[in-house]
Every structure is written in structure tokens, then in C-alpha cells.
Amino acid sequence: MKKVFLSIAFAVLFAPLAVSAQAKGDIVDTAVGAGSFKTLVAAVKVAGLVETLKGKGPFTVFAPTDEAFAKLPAGTVENLLKPENKAQLIAILTYHVVAGKVMAADVVKLSEAKTVQGSSVKIKVEGGKVKVNGANVVSTDIDTTNGVIHVIDSVILPTVNK
């Protein structure tokens, strides 16, 4: 009975974002097609990461929505998109990417995951919800030709070691 409940809970909690099933593309094309990742896609372009995220992979991307970027303090996104801040932008974007294809059923078994940026993100399951560094995972298992996208409601930032 517990196993059935967990299966139903996963199905409800991890219902994928509505992305066109017939046009499964790579991570970038899928994000563009979804329409709710305009800021993320613009940042990926400015950072020069389009070809990487269109590459073989596989990658797992914790993708912040446009609303997630809007939560940042005023002027933050515009500042990050300036050419002189490209290294910082790359660090933030690659902090949202994990090498390999990690589906939701596996994410919930982890307490952390090493990102492409080099640092690890903390993963926590609390009250039936999954959090990555405090950001809520709002949709999961958006399958792409080179990985998977999990949608988060906040931009996660790598810690700066001083």
C-alpha cells in the first residue's frame, strides 16, 4: 500500500511541465519552446553556453523560470548580462547544471549533487516537496534529447569562498 501511495505521490508531485511532446528537442530548444524561460535562454546566449547545452550531454538542468529571475533584486539580471560580468554569469548558470541525466525519482534520493560549476547544491525533500538550495522544484522530468530539465522557482547562487 505504501509503495502505491508513493507512486501516486510521485506522479502528482512530479507532473512534467506542458512542453510539446511531438517536438522533443535538446535542452535549449525545449526551454525556448516552453516560453517560460526567456530570461534563462537570453543569459545562456550571452554566456556563450548555447552550443554546450545543445551538445551531447547528458545534462540535468535545474531551470529557473522567468518569474524566478524576476525575484532577484532590481537590476541584477541586467548587470549580469553585461560583457564584463560574463564569468560571473557563467558561474551562476553552470551552478544550475549537473552532469548526467538525473530523473526526479533519483533526485529525491540525493542530499546533494555536484554541479558543472564545481560546487554542490543541497537537495532536500520536505513535506513531499523537493528543494534545491531552498528553491522549490515545481516541475520535473522534462525529457530532452540530451538530458532532463527540472523547473525551479528561484535562481540558485553559488557561494563565494573568501
N, C-alpha and C positions, 0 to 999 in steps of 0.2 A: 504494500500500500504506500509506504514511504517513497519507494522508487517511482511509482506512478505519479505521486504528488510532485516530486522533484522534476519529473519530465514535463508535467503540465506547467509548473512554475517557470522552468527554463523557456518553454515555448511562449509563454505570455511575457516574461521579462525581457526576453531577447528577440522580440519580433523585429526583423530587419526593416530598415528604412525603405520606403517605397522607391525603388530605383528600377528603371525599366529592365525587366528580366530578359527580354529578347535581345537587348543590345549590351551584353556584358563586355566591358572594356577593361583597360588597365586602371590602376588606381587614379591617375589624373583624369582620364576620360570619364570614369564613373563619378568622381567628385564634381566635374564640370556638369555632367548630365543631371545630377541630383538638384542643382540650382540653389542649394543652401550652404555652399562652401565657396562663395565668390571671393571672400577675403583670403581664405586659405590658398586658393588657387592663384590669386594675384601675388601672394607672398612667395609661393613656390616658384613662380615665374621670375620674380625679382631676385630671389636667392640662387637662381640657376639650377634648381633641383628637378626641373621637369623631366629631363632625359633619364635621370636616376630613378625617379618614381614611375617612369614608363618602362624601365629596364626589366630584366628577367625576374629579379626578386628571389624568393617571395618576401614580401614585407607585410607587417601588421601596422596599420596607421590608426592612432587614436586621433580622430579628426574633429577639431573644434568647428562648430557651426559659425555662421556669420553673427548670430546672437552672442555666442561665446566671446568672439573678438570684440563685440560692442560693449562687453562688461569691463574691458580694460580701461584704465584711466584715459581721459580725453587726450588725443594727440599721440598716444603710444604707437598705434598701428602706423600712422603717417611717419612717425620718427623712425620706426624700424624699417620702413620701405626706402629710406634714403640710402644712396650708394655707400656712404661712409659707415653705415651700420650693418652692412651685408654679413659680416662674420657673426654678429650677434643674432641676426635673423636666421642664419643657417643653424646656429646652435639651438635656437628655440624650436625651429621646425624639425630638426633631426631628433630632438628630445621627444617628439610625438611618434617616432617610428621605431619599431622593434624588428630586428632581422628574423625572418621566418614567418610562417603563416600560423598564427595563434588564434584559434577559434574560441568563441565565448565559453564553451564547455571546459576548455583548458585554462583560459584566463582566470576563471573563478578558483582554480586550484593553486594559483600562484600568490605569493605575498609580495613579490617584486619582479621586475623584468628589466634587463639591461637594454638601453636604447642605442640607436645608431650614433647618437651624440657622445656616448661613452658613460654617462651616468645611468643610474637605475631609477625607475619610477616605482612607487609603492602602490600595491594593489590590495584593496580591502573589500570584502563582502560584508555588508552591514544591513540588517533588516531586509534581506532579499535584494538589495541593490548593490551594484558594483561601482567602486570609486577608484580612480587612478589619480594619485596625488591630490585627492579631495574633489576632483572633477567627477561628476556623475556620468556614468556610461548610459546613454539614453537610447541607443540602438546598436545592435551588434550583427556580426556575421554578414556584412555586405560583401559578397564574394566578387572578386575581380580576377582577371586573367593572370595577375602577378601578385596576388595576396588577398588581404581582407581589410576592411575598414570597420572600425567601431567608432560610433559617434559620441563625442563628449560635449558637455555643456559649459566648459570653461577652458581657457588656454592654460596649459601647464607650463611652468617655467623652471628651467634647471637652476639648481642652487649654485651660487658663485662662491668658490672657496677662496678665502683671503688669507 
